[in-house]
Amino acid sequence: MNKKTRFFLSLFLITLSTFSIAGNNLTLELSTIKDQDIRSIHPILIGENGDTTISETIFSNEKIILDKPINLHVARKNLAETLKSFVTKTKKIIRDIKDGSIAIPNEALKNEVMLNLRNNDSFLKRTLTSVDSSEVSERYKLYTTKLKGKTVIISQTTTFDDELYVSLVMSDPDNIINNSLKLNGGIKRASVENIRGIVRDLLTNDPSVKTISAHVVSPTLESNYRRIGFKDSPCD
């Protein structure tokens, strides 16, 4: 089996495992997009006592194409390190929730947070498998959204002919906790900016792509996607 075949087999397995997690399949026709749907937005920051403010600093976005092996690709290497740090942080956060260091008195909320962290951790590890390797494919792109240089959201995508598929969307686990518990340091709107940034990039740099499809697990992410025009996939 050659390298190209192994790479696309790994993508197929990632996609298959993603669909094993309950969620909804959504589609966006890029021809329906209006400028106001994809304008950059300012983050909402959670401060002391759960108060929120609109940040004066806007998000920044980066596209990382896996077109070179990791040893020749600085951005890819940096992304791999970010993914590893997120996996390490997730392990500690889950441990702290279990031993009570992070107190979540509401059992339903605690279960929801734990589920979100575990799903997110699974996505991080799957993405790391592809990023932290020597495999190469220009079809495989990752889009990150950052605030003040700190990565908040990562989306893994693959292009097939005239369609881009968003296979996994993952977060900094600190942000999952901070937003869920309304703690100081929480950053909101990052996933909205992330998908808007993906659409802007395709319209500007890859006009051959006509459709974006995604399998979304998080109700919040689904709401954000629908807000800019995603609809249920025809096959659903």
FIKOLZA-1660 file (N, C-alpha, C; in steps of 0.1 Angstrom, whole numbers, plus 5000, padded with zeros to 4 digits):
% residues 236
   i   px   py   pz ch aa at
   1 5008 4988 5000  A  M  N
   1 5000 5000 5000  A  M CA
   1 5009 5012 5000  A  M  C
   2 5007 5021 4990  A  N  N
   2 5016 5033 4989  A  N CA
   2 5011 5044 4999  A  N  C
   3 5019 5055 5000  A  K  N
   3 5016 5065 5010  A  K CA
   3 5003 5072 5008  A  K  C
   4 5000 5075 4995  A  K  N
   4 4988 5082 4992  A  K CA
   4 4976 5073 4996  A  K  C
   5 4976 5061 4993  A  T  N
   5 4965 5052 4996  A  T CA
   5 4963 5051 5011  A  T  C
   6 4975 5050 5019  A  R  N
   6 4974 5049 5033  A  R CA
   6 4968 5062 5039  A  R  C
   7 4971 5073 5033  A  F  N
   7 4967 5086 5038  A  F CA
   7 4951 5087 5036  A  F  C
   8 4946 5084 5024  A  F  N
   8 4932 5085 5022  A  F CA
   8 4924 5074 5030  A  F  C
   9 4931 5063 5032  A  L  N
   9 4924 5053 5041  A  L CA
   9 4922 5058 5055  A  L  C
  10 4933 5065 5060  A  S  N
  10 4931 5071 5073  A  S CA
  10 4920 5081 5074  A  S  C
  11 4919 5089 5063  A  L  N
  11 4909 5099 5062  A  L CA
  11 4895 5093 5062  A  L  C
  12 4894 5082 5055  A  F  N
  12 4881 5074 5055  A  F CA
  12 4877 5069 5068  A  F  C
  13 4887 5064 5075  A  L  N
  13 4884 5058 5089  A  L CA
  13 4881 5069 5099  A  L  C
  14 4887 5081 5097  A  I  N
  14 4884 5092 5106  A  I CA
  14 4869 5097 5103  A  I  C
  15 4866 5098 5090  A  T  N
  15 4852 5101 5087  A  T CA
  15 4842 5091 5092  A  T  C
  16 4845 5079 5090  A  L  N
  16 4836 5068 5095  A  L CA
  16 4834 5069 5110  A  L  C
  17 4845 5071 5117  A  S  N
  17 4844 5071 5132  A  S CA
  17 4836 5084 5136  A  S  C
  18 4837 5095 5128  A  T  N
  18 4830 5107 5132  A  T CA
  18 4815 5104 5130  A  T  C
  19 4811 5098 5120  A  F  N
  19 4797 5095 5118  A  F CA
  19 4791 5085 5128  A  F  C
  20 4800 5078 5135  A  S  N
  20 4795 5069 5146  A  S CA
  20 4790 5077 5158  A  S  C
  21 4794 5090 5159  A  I  N
  21 4789 5098 5170  A  I CA
  21 4777 5105 5165  A  I  C
  22 4766 5104 5173  A  A  N
  22 4753 5110 5169  A  A CA
  22 4754 5125 5166  A  A  C
  23 4748 5129 5155  A  G  N
  23 4748 5143 5152  A  G CA
  23 4740 5145 5139  A  G  C
  24 4741 5157 5133  A  N  N
  24 4734 5160 5121  A  N CA
  24 4743 5163 5109  A  N  C
  25 4739 5160 5097  A  N  N
  25 4746 5163 5085  A  N CA
  25 4740 5175 5079  A  N  C
  26 4749 5185 5077  A  L  N
  26 4745 5198 5072  A  L CA
  26 4752 5201 5059  A  L  C
  27 4746 5210 5051  A  T  N
  27 4752 5214 5038  A  T CA
  27 4750 5229 5036  A  T  C
  28 4760 5235 5030  A  L  N
  28 4759 5249 5026  A  L CA
  28 4763 5251 5012  A  L  C
  29 4754 5257 5004  A  E  N
  29 4757 5260 4990  A  E CA
  29 4763 5274 4990  A  E  C
  30 4776 5275 4986  A  L  N
  30 4783 5288 4987  A  L CA
  30 4777 5299 4978  A  L  C
  31 4769 5295 4968  A  S  N
  31 4762 5305 4959  A  S CA
  31 4752 5313 4967  A  S  C
  32 4747 5308 4978  A  T  N
  32 4737 5315 4986  A  T CA
  32 4743 5325 4996  A  T  C
  33 4756 5325 4998  A  I  N
  33 4762 5333 5008  A  I CA
  33 4762 5348 5004  A  I  C
  34 4759 5356 5014  A  K  N
  34 4759 5371 5013  A  K CA
  34 4771 5376 5021  A  K  C
  35 4776 5388 5017  A  D  N
  35 4788 5393 5024  A  D CA
  35 4785 5395 5039  A  D  C
  36 4773 5399 5043  A  Q  N
  36 4771 5401 5058  A  Q CA
  36 4771 5388 5065  A  Q  C
  37 4769 5377 5058  A  D  N
  37 4769 5363 5065  A  D CA
  37 4783 5359 5070  A  D  C
  38 4793 5365 5064  A  I  N
  38 4807 5360 5067  A  I CA
  38 4816 5370 5071  A  I  C
  39 4811 5382 5075  A  R  N
  39 4820 5392 5080  A  R CA
  39 4827 5388 5093  A  R  C
  40 4839 5392 5095  A  S  N
  40 4846 5389 5108  A  S CA
  40 4839 5395 5119  A  S  C
  41 4839 5388 5131  A  I  N
  41 4832 5392 5142  A  I CA
  41 4842 5393 5154  A  I  C
  42 4838 5402 5164  A  H  N
  42 4845 5403 5176  A  H CA
  42 4842 5393 5186  A  H  C
  43 4852 5388 5193  A  P  N
  43 4849 5378 5204  A  P CA
  43 4841 5384 5215  A  P  C
  44 4833 5375 5222  A  I  N
  44 4827 5379 5235  A  I CA
  44 4835 5372 5246  A  I  C
  45 4840 5380 5255  A  L  N
  45 4848 5375 5266  A  L CA
  45 4841 5374 5279  A  L  C
  46 4843 5363 5286  A  I  N
  46 4837 5361 5299  A  I CA
  46 4847 5366 5310  A  I  C
  47 4842 5375 5319  A  G  N
  47 4850 5381 5329  A  G CA
  47 4846 5376 5343  A  G  C
  48 4850 5384 5353  A  E  N
  48 4846 5381 5367  A  E CA
  48 4831 5380 5368  A  E  C
  49 4827 5371 5377  A  N  N
  49 4813 5369 5380  A  N CA
  49 4804 5365 5368  A  N  C
  50 4811 5361 5357  A  G  N
  50 4803 5357 5345  A  G CA
  50 4799 5368 5336  A  G  C
  51 4803 5380 5339  A  D  N
  51 4800 5392 5331  A  D CA
  51 4807 5390 5317  A  D  C
  52 4800 5395 5307  A  T  N
  52 4806 5394 5294  A  T CA
  52 4809 5408 5287  A  T  C
  53 4819 5409 5279  A  T  N
  53 4822 5421 5272  A  T CA
  53 4826 5417 5258  A  T  C
  54 4825 5427 5249  A  I  N
  54 4829 5425 5235  A  I CA
  54 4844 5429 5234  A  I  C
  55 4852 5420 5229  A  S  N
  55 4866 5423 5228  A  S CA
  55 4869 5433 5217  A  S  C
  56 4878 5442 5219  A  E  N
  56 4882 5452 5209  A  E CA
  56 4892 5445 5199  A  E  C
  57 4898 5434 5203  A  T  N
  57 4907 5426 5194  A  T CA
  57 4899 5416 5187  A  T  C
  58 4900 5415 5174  A  I  N
  58 4893 5405 5166  A  I CA
  58 4900 5392 5165  A  I  C
  59 4893 5382 5161  A  F  N
  59 4900 5369 5159  A  F CA
  59 4909 5369 5147  A  F  C
  60 4919 5360 5147  A  S  N
  60 4927 5358 5135  A  S CA
  60 4925 5343 5130  A  S  C
  61 4927 5341 5118  A  N  N
  61 4925 5328 5112  A  N CA
  61 4937 5323 5104  A  N  C
  62 4940 5310 5105  A  E  N
  62 4951 5305 5097  A  E CA
  62 4947 5292 5090  A  E  C
  63 4951 5290 5078  A  K  N
  63 4949 5278 5070  A  K CA
  63 4962 5270 5069  A  K  C
  64 4962 5257 5073  A  I  N
  64 4974 5249 5072  A  I CA
  64 4971 5238 5063  A  I  C
  65 4978 5237 5052  A  I  N
  65 4976 5227 5042  A  I CA
  65 4987 5216 5044  A  I  C
  66 4983 5204 5045  A  L  N
  66 4993 5193 5047  A  L CA
  66 5000 5189 5034  A  L  C
  67 5006 5199 5028  A  D  N
  67 5013 5197 5015  A  D CA
  67 5027 5194 5016  A  D  C
  68 5033 5194 5028  A  K  N
  68 5047 5190 5030  A  K CA
  68 5048 5181 5043  A  K  C
  69 5058 5172 5044  A  P  N
  69 5059 5164 5056  A  P CA
  69 5062 5174 5068  A  P  C
  70 5058 5169 5080  A  I  N
  70 5059 5177 5092  A  I CA
  70 5073 5182 5094  A  I  C
  71 5083 5175 5091  A  N  N
  71 5097 5180 5093  A  N CA
  71 5101 5191 5084  A  N  C
  72 5093 5194 5074  A  L  N
  72 5096 5205 5065  A  L CA
  72 5085 5216 5065  A  L  C
  73 5076 5215 5075  A  H  N
  73 5064 5223 5076  A  H CA
  73 5063 5229 5090  A  H  C
  74 5067 5242 5092  A  V  N
  74 5067 5248 5105  A  V CA
  74 5053 5249 5111  A  V  C
  75 5044 5254 5103  A  A  N
  75 5030 5256 5108  A  A CA
  75 5023 5242 5111  A  A  C
  76 5026 5232 5104  A  R  N
  76 5021 5219 5107  A  R CA
  76 5027 5214 5120  A  R  C
  77 5040 5216 5122  A  K  N
  77 5047 5212 5134  A  K CA
  77 5041 5219 5146  A  K  C
  78 5038 5232 5145  A  N  N
  78 5033 5240 5156  A  N CA
  78 5019 5235 5159  A  N  C
  79 5011 5232 5149  A  L  N
  79 4997 5227 5151  A  L CA
  79 4998 5214 5159  A  L  C
  80 5007 5205 5155  A  A  N
  80 5008 5192 5162  A  A CA
  80 5011 5194 5177  A  A  C
  81 5020 5204 5180  A  E  N
  81 5023 5207 5194  A  E CA
  81 5011 5213 5201  A  E  C
  82 5003 5221 5194  A  T  N
  82 4990 5226 5200  A  T CA
  82 4981 5215 5203  A  T  C
  83 4979 5206 5194  A  L  N
  83 4970 5194 5196  A  L CA
  83 4975 5186 5208  A  L  C
  84 4988 5183 5209  A  K  N
  84 4993 5176 5220  A  K CA
  84 4990 5182 5233  A  K  C
  85 4992 5196 5233  A  S  N
  85 4990 5203 5246  A  S CA
  85 4975 5203 5250  A  S  C
  86 4966 5203 5240  A  F  N
  86 4952 5202 5243  A  F CA
  86 4948 5188 5248  A  F  C
  87 4954 5178 5243  A  V  N
  87 4952 5164 5248  A  V CA
  87 4956 5163 5263  A  V  C
  88 4968 5169 5265  A  T  N
  88 4973 5168 5279  A  T CA
  88 4964 5176 5289  A  T  C
  89 4960 5188 5284  A  K  N
  89 4951 5196 5293  A  K CA
  89 4938 5189 5295  A  K  C
  90 4933 5182 5285  A  T  N
  90 4920 5175 5287  A  T CA
  90 4921 5165 5298  A  T  C
  91 4932 5157 5298  A  K  N
  91 4934 5147 5308  A  K CA
  91 4933 5152 5322  A  K  C
  92 4940 5164 5324  A  K  N
  92 4940 5170 5337  A  K CA
  92 4927 5175 5341  A  K  C
  93 4920 5182 5331  A  I  N
  93 4906 5187 5334  A  I CA
  93 4897 5176 5338  A  I  C
  94 4897 5165 5331  A  I  N
  94 4888 5154 5334  A  I CA
  94 4891 5148 5348  A  I  C
  95 4904 5147 5351  A  R  N
  95 4908 5143 5364  A  R CA
  95 4903 5152 5375  A  R  C
  96 4905 5165 5373  A  D  N
  96 4901 5175 5383  A  D CA
  96 4886 5175 5385  A  D  C
  97 4878 5173 5375  A  I  N
  97 4863 5172 5376  A  I CA
  97 4860 5159 5385  A  I  C
  98 4866 5148 5382  A  K  N
  98 4864 5136 5389  A  K CA
  98 4867 5137 5404  A  K  C
  99 4878 5144 5407  A  D  N
  99 4882 5145 5421  A  D CA
  99 4877 5157 5429  A  D  C
 100 4869 5165 5421  A  G  N
 100 4862 5176 5428  A  G CA
 100 4870 5189 5428  A  G  C
 101 4882 5189 5422  A  S  N
 101 4890 5201 5421  A  S CA
 101 4883 5212 5413  A  S  C
 102 4876 5207 5402  A  I  N
 102 4867 5216 5395  A  I CA
 102 4853 5211 5399  A  I  C
 103 4847 5220 5406  A  A  N
 103 4833 5216 5412  A  A CA
 103 4822 5220 5402  A  A  C
 104 4814 5210 5399  A  I  N
 104 4802 5212 5391  A  I CA
 104 4791 5206 5398  A  I  C
 105 4784 5213 5407  A  P  N
 105 4773 5208 5415  A  P CA
 105 4761 5202 5407  A  P  C
 106 4758 5208 5396  A  N  N
 106 4747 5203 5388  A  N CA
 106 4751 5191 5380  A  N  C
 107 4745 5179 5384  A  E  N
 107 4749 5167 5378  A  E CA
 107 4747 5166 5363  A  E  C
 108 4736 5172 5358  A  A  N
 108 4733 5172 5344  A  A CA
 108 4743 5180 5336  A  A  C
 109 4747 5191 5342  A  L  N
 109 4757 5199 5335  A  L CA
 109 4771 5192 5336  A  L  C
 110 4774 5186 5347  A  K  N
 110 4786 5178 5348  A  K CA
 110 4787 5168 5337  A  K  C
 111 4776 5160 5335  A  N  N
 111 4776 5150 5325  A  N CA
 111 4778 5155 5311  A  N  C
 112 4771 5167 5309  A  E  N
 112 4772 5173 5296  A  E CA
 112 4787 5178 5293  A  E  C
 113 4793 5184 5303  A  V  N
 113 4807 5189 5302  A  V CA
 113 4816 5177 5299  A  V  C
 114 4815 5166 5307  A  M  N
 114 4823 5155 5305  A  M CA
 114 4822 5149 5291  A  M  C
 115 4809 5148 5286  A  L  N
 115 4807 5143 5273  A  L CA
 115 4814 5151 5262  A  L  C
 116 4812 5164 5264  A  N  N
 116 4819 5174 5254  A  N CA
 116 4834 5173 5254  A  N  C
 117 4839 5171 5266  A  L  N
 117 4854 5170 5268  A  L CA
 117 4859 5157 5261  A  L  C
 118 4852 5146 5263  A  R  N
 118 4856 5133 5258  A  R CA
 118 4854 5133 5243  A  R  C
 119 4844 5138 5237  A  N  N
 119 4842 5139 5223  A  N CA
 119 4853 5148 5217  A  N  C
 120 4856 5159 5223  A  N  N
 120 4866 5168 5218  A  N CA
 120 4880 5162 5219  A  N  C
 121 4882 5154 5230  A  D  N
 121 4895 5147 5231  A  D CA
 121 4897 5137 5220  A  D  C
 122 4886 5130 5217  A  S  N
 122 4886 5120 5206  A  S CA
 122 4890 5127 5192  A  S  C
 123 4884 5139 5190  A  F  N
 123 4886 5146 5178  A  F CA
 123 4901 5151 5177  A  F  C
 124 4906 5156 5188  A  L  N
 124 4920 5160 5189  A  L CA
 124 4929 5149 5186  A  L  C
 125 4927 5137 5191  A  K  N
 125 4936 5126 5189  A  K CA
 125 4936 5121 5175  A  K  C
 126 4924 5121 5169  A  R  N
 126 4923 5117 5155  A  R CA
 126 4930 5126 5146  A  R  C
 127 4928 5139 5148  A  T  N
 127 4935 5149 5140  A  T CA
 127 4950 5149 5142  A  T  C
 128 4954 5147 5154  A  L  N
 128 4969 5146 5157  A  L CA
 128 4975 5134 5149  A  L  C
 129 4968 5123 5147  A  T  N
 129 4973 5112 5140  A  T CA
 129 4977 5116 5126  A  T  C
 130 4969 5124 5120  A  S  N
 130 4972 5128 5106  A  S CA
 130 4982 5139 5105  A  S  C
 131 4981 5149 5114  A  V  N
 131 4990 5161 5114  A  V CA
 131 5004 5157 5118  A  V  C
 132 5006 5149 5128  A  D  N
 132 5019 5145 5133  A  D CA
 132 5024 5133 5125  A  D  C
 133 5026 5134 5112  A  S  N
 133 5030 5123 5104  A  S CA
 133 5038 5129 5092  A  S  C
 134 5043 5120 5084  A  S  N
 134 5050 5124 5072  A  S CA
 134 5041 5124 5059  A  S  C
 135 5028 5120 5061  A  E  N
 135 5019 5119 5050  A  E CA
 135 5016 5133 5044  A  E  C
 136 5014 5134 5031  A  V  N
 136 5012 5146 5024  A  V CA
 136 4999 5146 5015  A  V  C
 137 4991 5156 5016  A  S  N
 137 4980 5157 5007  A  S CA
 137 4975 5172 5006  A  S  C
 138 4974 5178 4995  A  E  N
 138 4969 5191 4993  A  E CA
 138 4954 5192 4995  A  E  C
 139 4947 5181 4995  A  R  N
 139 4933 5181 4998  A  R CA
 139 4929 5183 5012  A  R  C
 140 4939 5180 5021  A  Y  N
 140 4937 5180 5035  A  Y CA
 140 4941 5193 5041  A  Y  C
 141 4932 5201 5047  A  K  N
 141 4935 5214 5052  A  K CA
 141 4929 5215 5066  A  K  C
 142 4936 5223 5075  A  L  N
 142 4931 5226 5088  A  L CA
 142 4930 5241 5089  A  L  C
 143 4919 5246 5095  A  Y  N
 143 4916 5260 5097  A  Y CA
 143 4916 5263 5112  A  Y  C
 144 4924 5271 5117  A  T  N
 144 4925 5275 5131  A  T CA
 144 4920 5289 5133  A  T  C
 145 4913 5291 5144  A  T  N
 145 4909 5305 5148  A  T CA
 145 4915 5308 5161  A  T  C
 146 4922 5320 5162  A  K  N
 146 4929 5324 5174  A  K CA
 146 4925 5337 5179  A  K  C
 147 4928 5340 5192  A  L  N
 147 4926 5353 5198  A  L CA
 147 4939 5356 5205  A  L  C
 148 4945 5367 5200  A  K  N
 148 4958 5372 5206  A  K CA
 148 4969 5360 5205  A  K  C
 149 4969 5353 5194  A  G  N
 149 4979 5342 5192  A  G CA
 149 4975 5329 5199  A  G  C
 150 4964 5328 5206  A  K  N
 150 4960 5316 5213  A  K CA
 150 4950 5309 5205  A  K  C
 151 4953 5296 5201  A  T  N
 151 4943 5288 5193  A  T CA
 151 4931 5285 5202  A  T  C
 152 4919 5288 5196  A  V  N
 152 4907 5285 5203  A  V CA
 152 4899 5274 5196  A  V  C
 153 4899 5274 5183  A  I  N
 153 4891 5264 5175  A  I CA
 153 4900 5259 5164  A  I  C
 154 4899 5246 5161  A  I  N
 154 4905 5239 5150  A  I CA
 154 4895 5231 5142  A  I  C
 155 4894 5233 5129  A  S  N
 155 4886 5225 5120  A  S CA
 155 4894 5217 5110  A  S  C
 156 4891 5205 5109  A  Q  N
 156 4898 5196 5100  A  Q CA
 156 4889 5194 5087  A  Q  C
 157 4894 5197 5076  A  T  N
 157 4886 5196 5063  A  T CA
 157 4893 5188 5053  A  T  C
 158 4885 5183 5043  A  T  N
 158 4890 5176 5032  A  T CA
 158 4882 5180 5019  A  T  C
 159 4889 5182 5008  A  T  N
 159 4883 5186 4996  A  T CA
 159 4882 5175 4986  A  T  C
 160 4869 5173 4981  A  F  N
 160 4867 5162 4971  A  F CA
 160 4860 5169 4960  A  F  C
 161 4867 5171 4948  A  D  N
 161 4861 5177 4936  A  D CA
 161 4856 5191 4940  A  D  C
 162 4843 5194 4939  A  D  N
 162 4837 5207 4942  A  D CA
 162 4831 5208 4956  A  D  C
 163 4835 5199 4965  A  E  N
 163 4829 5200 4978  A  E CA
 163 4840 5199 4989  A  E  C
 164 4838 5207 4999  A  L  N
 164 4847 5207 5011  A  L CA
 164 4840 5201 5022  A  L  C
 165 4846 5191 5029  A  Y  N
 165 4839 5184 5040  A  Y CA
 165 4846 5188 5053  A  Y  C
 166 4838 5193 5062  A  V  N
 166 4843 5196 5076  A  V CA
 166 4841 5184 5084  A  V  C
 167 4852 5176 5087  A  S  N
 167 4850 5163 5093  A  S CA
 167 4851 5164 5108  A  S  C
 168 4859 5173 5114  A  L  N
 168 4860 5175 5128  A  L CA
 168 4862 5189 5132  A  L  C
 169 4855 5193 5143  A  V  N
 169 4857 5207 5148  A  V CA
 169 4861 5205 5163  A  V  C
 170 4872 5210 5168  A  M  N
 170 4876 5208 5181  A  M CA
 170 4880 5221 5188  A  M  C
 171 4880 5221 5201  A  S  N
 171 4883 5234 5209  A  S CA
 171 4894 5232 5219  A  S  C
 172 4900 5243 5223  A  D  N
 172 4908 5243 5235  A  D CA
 172 4900 5238 5247  A  D  C
 173 4904 5228 5253  A  P  N
 173 4895 5223 5264  A  P CA
 173 4893 5233 5276  A  P  C
 174 4903 5242 5278  A  D  N
 174 4901 5252 5288  A  D CA
 174 4888 5261 5284  A  D  C
 175 4886 5263 5271  A  N  N
 175 4875 5271 5267  A  N CA
 175 4862 5264 5269  A  N  C
 176 4862 5251 5267  A  I  N
 176 4850 5243 5270  A  I CA
 176 4845 5245 5284  A  I  C
 177 4855 5243 5293  A  I  N
 177 4852 5245 5308  A  I CA
 177 4848 5259 5311  A  I  C
 178 4855 5269 5306  A  N  N
 178 4852 5283 5309  A  N CA
 178 4839 5287 5304  A  N  C
 179 4836 5283 5292  A  N  N
 179 4823 5287 5286  A  N CA
 179 4811 5280 5293  A  N  C
 180 4813 5267 5296  A  S  N
 180 4802 5259 5302  A  S CA
 180 4799 5264 5316  A  S  C
 181 4809 5268 5324  A  L  N
 181 4808 5272 5337  A  L CA
 181 4808 5287 5339  A  L  C
 182 4808 5294 5327  A  K  N
 182 4808 5309 5327  A  K CA
 182 4819 5315 5336  A  K  C
 183 4831 5309 5334  A  L  N
 183 4843 5313 5342  A  L CA
 183 4851 5324 5335  A  L  C
 184 4859 5331 5343  A  N  N
 184 4867 5342 5337  A  N CA
 184 4877 5336 5327  A  N  C
 185 4878 5342 5315  A  G  N
 185 4887 5337 5305  A  G CA
 185 4880 5330 5294  A  G  C
 186 4867 5328 5295  A  G  N
 186 4860 5321 5284  A  G CA
 186 4859 5330 5272  A  G  C
 187 4860 5324 5260  A  I  N
 187 4860 5331 5247  A  I CA
 187 4848 5326 5239  A  I  C
 188 4839 5334 5236  A  K  N
 188 4827 5330 5228  A  K CA
 188 4828 5335 5213  A  K  C
 189 4821 5328 5205  A  R  N
 189 4820 5332 5190  A  R CA
 189 4831 5326 5182  A  R  C
 190 4841 5319 5188  A  A  N
 190 4852 5314 5180  A  A CA
 190 4848 5305 5169  A  A  C
 191 4838 5296 5172  A  S  N
 191 4834 5286 5161  A  S CA
 191 4826 5293 5150  A  S  C
 192 4819 5304 5154  A  V  N
 192 4812 5312 5143  A  V CA
 192 4823 5318 5134  A  V  C
 193 4833 5325 5140  A  E  N
 193 4844 5331 5132  A  E CA
 193 4851 5320 5124  A  E  C
 194 4853 5308 5129  A  N  N
 194 4860 5298 5122  A  N CA
 194 4853 5294 5109  A  N  C
 195 4840 5291 5110  A  I  N
 195 4833 5287 5098  A  I CA
 195 4832 5298 5088  A  I  C
 196 4830 5311 5093  A  R  N
 196 4830 5322 5084  A  R CA
 196 4844 5324 5077  A  R  C
 197 4854 5321 5084  A  G  N
 197 4868 5322 5078  A  G CA
 197 4870 5312 5068  A  G  C
 198 4864 5300 5070  A  I  N
 198 4865 5289 5060  A  I CA
 198 4858 5293 5047  A  I  C
 199 4846 5298 5049  A  V  N
 199 4838 5303 5037  A  V CA
 199 4845 5314 5030  A  V  C
 200 4851 5324 5037  A  R  N
 200 4858 5335 5031  A  R CA
 200 4870 5330 5023  A  R  C
 201 4877 5320 5028  A  D  N
 201 4889 5315 5021  A  D CA
 201 4885 5308 5009  A  D  C
 202 4874 5300 5009  A  L  N
 202 4870 5293 4997  A  L CA
 202 4865 5302 4986  A  L  C
 203 4857 5312 4990  A  L  N
 203 4852 5322 4980  A  L CA
 203 4864 5329 4973  A  L  C
 204 4874 5332 4981  A  T  N
 204 4886 5340 4976  A  T CA
 204 4896 5332 4969  A  T  C
 205 4899 5320 4975  A  N  N
 205 4911 5313 4970  A  N CA
 205 4908 5299 4963  A  N  C
 206 4896 5295 4964  A  D  N
 206 4892 5282 4958  A  D CA
 206 4878 5282 4953  A  D  C
 207 4875 5290 4943  A  P  N
 207 4862 5292 4938  A  P CA
 207 4856 5279 4931  A  P  C
 208 4865 5269 4929  A  S  N
 208 4860 5256 4923  A  S CA
 208 4851 5249 4933  A  S  C
 209 4853 5252 4946  A  V  N
 209 4845 5245 4956  A  V CA
 209 4831 5252 4957  A  V  C
 210 4820 5245 4955  A  K  N
 210 4807 5250 4955  A  K CA
 210 4799 5247 4967  A  K  C
 211 4803 5237 4975  A  T  N
 211 4795 5232 4986  A  T CA
 211 4803 5229 4998  A  T  C
 212 4798 5232 5010  A  I  N
 212 4805 5227 5022  A  I CA
 212 4795 5218 5029  A  I  C
 213 4800 5206 5033  A  S  N
 213 4792 5197 5041  A  S CA
 213 4799 5194 5054  A  S  C
 214 4791 5191 5065  A  A  N
 214 4796 5189 5078  A  A CA
 214 4787 5179 5086  A  A  C
 215 4794 5171 5094  A  H  N
 215 4787 5163 5104  A  H CA
 215 4789 5170 5118  A  H  C
 216 4779 5176 5123  A  V  N
 216 4780 5183 5136  A  V CA
 216 4774 5176 5148  A  V  C
 217 4782 5175 5158  A  V  N
 217 4778 5168 5170  A  V CA
 217 4772 5178 5181  A  V  C
 218 4778 5190 5182  A  S  N
 218 4775 5199 5192  A  S CA
 218 4762 5207 5188  A  S  C
 219 4752 5208 5197  A  P  N
 219 4740 5217 5194  A  P CA
 219 4744 5231 5191  A  P  C
 220 4754 5236 5199  A  T  N
 220 4759 5250 5197  A  T CA
 220 4765 5252 5184  A  T  C
 221 4774 5243 5180  A  L  N
 221 4780 5243 5167  A  L CA
 221 4770 5243 5156  A  L  C
 222 4760 5234 5157  A  E  N
 222 4749 5233 5147  A  E CA
 222 4742 5246 5145  A  E  C
 223 4738 5252 5157  A  S  N
 223 4732 5265 5156  A  S CA
 223 4740 5275 5149  A  S  C
 224 4753 5276 5152  A  N  N
 224 4762 5285 5146  A  N CA
 224 4763 5283 5131  A  N  C
 225 4763 5270 5126  A  Y  N
 225 4764 5267 5112  A  Y CA
 225 4751 5271 5105  A  Y  C
 226 4739 5268 5111  A  R  N
 226 4727 5271 5105  A  R CA
 226 4725 5286 5104  A  R  C
 227 4731 5294 5113  A  R  N
 227 4729 5308 5113  A  R CA
 227 4735 5314 5100  A  R  C
 228 4745 5308 5094  A  I  N
 228 4751 5314 5082  A  I CA
 228 4745 5307 5070  A  I  C
 229 4736 5298 5071  A  G  N
 229 4729 5292 5059  A  G CA
 229 4730 5278 5057  A  G  C
 230 4737 5270 5066  A  F  N
 230 4737 5256 5065  A  F CA
 230 4723 5250 5067  A  F  C
 231 4720 5240 5059  A  K  N
 231 4707 5233 5060  A  K CA
 231 4709 5218 5061  A  K  C
 232 4699 5211 5065  A  D  N
 232 4699 5196 5065  A  D CA
 232 4704 5191 5052  A  D  C
 233 4713 5181 5052  A  S  N
 233 4718 5175 5039  A  S CA
 233 4706 5168 5032  A  S  C
 234 4705 5168 5019  A  P  N
 234 4694 5161 5012  A  P CA
 234 4692 5147 5016  A  P  C
 235 4703 5140 5019  A  C  N
 235 4703 5125 5022  A  C CA
 235 4696 5123 5036  A  C  C
 236 4695 5133 5045  A  D  N
 236 4690 5131 5058  A  D CA
 236 4675 5129 5057  A  D  C
% end
